[in-house]
Amino acid sequence: MTTYYYALASEHFLLEQEPFEEVLKERRRHYQEQEQAIDFWLLRSPAFLDAPAVKASCPQPAVAVVSTNKTFITWLKLRLEYVATGEFPAPSATIADPLACLDAVATP
């Protein structure tokens, strides 16, 4: 089982109000310079929100950045400020696919 970390916000905030595309480009460039594999994904309407503990505190429609890198999610929280963060183990009984979504998936 793997622990996944996430930064979660409303779609309007993250994709329209914040310069989020620039943030992702910057991070992708950093990963390439470090010769590090991309370990984060942008999910619209992530399916893991169906877990009761997460769904209760989630703005709708939601967008999440999911990563196996806790440091990246912490950096993202500091960079964007108004996002919720958390973690979950997967696969599990409540979250079979950590990257599944109810809408389209976009990767950086």
Residue pairs with C-beta under 8 A, 6 or more apart in sequence:
1 89
1 90
1 91
1 92
2 68
2 89
2 90
2 98
3 68
3 70
3 87
3 88
3 89
4 48
4 66
4 67
4 68
4 87
4 88
4 89
4 90
4 98
5 66
5 67
5 68
5 69
5 70
5 72
5 73
5 85
5 86
5 87
6 46
6 48
6 64
6 65
6 66
6 67
6 73
6 85
6 86
6 87
6 88
7 64
7 65
7 73
7 76
7 77
7 80
7 83
7 84
7 85
8 46
8 49
8 54
8 58
8 59
8 62
8 63
8 64
8 83
8 84
8 85
8 86
9 59
9 62
9 63
9 64
9 80
9 82
9 83
9 84
10 59
10 60
10 61
10 62
10 63
11 44
11 61
11 62
11 63
13 59
13 82
14 20
14 63
14 80
14 83
15 63
18 80
20 80
23 76
23 79
23 80
24 42
24 108
25 108
27 40
27 72
27 108
28 38
28 108
31 37
31 38
38 107
38 108
39 67
39 68
39 69
39 72
40 65
40 66
40 67
40 69
40 72
40 108
41 65
41 66
41 67
41 99
41 105
41 107
41 108
42 63
42 64
42 65
42 105
42 106
42 107
42 108
43 63
43 64
43 65
43 66
43 99
43 101
43 105
43 106
44 61
44 62
44 63
44 101
44 102
44 103
44 104
44 105
44 106
45 61
45 62
45 63
45 101
45 102
45 103
46 62
46 63
46 64
46 66
46 100
46 101
46 102
47 95
47 97
47 100
47 101
47 102
48 54
48 64
48 66
48 88
48 90
48 95
48 98
48 100
49 55
49 58
49 62
49 64
50 94
51 88
51 94
51 95
54 86
54 88
57 84
58 84
61 103
65 73
65 76
66 98
66 99
67 73
70 87
73 85
74 85
76 83
76 85
77 83
77 85
88 95
88 98
89 95
90 96
90 97
90 98
91 97
91 98
99 105
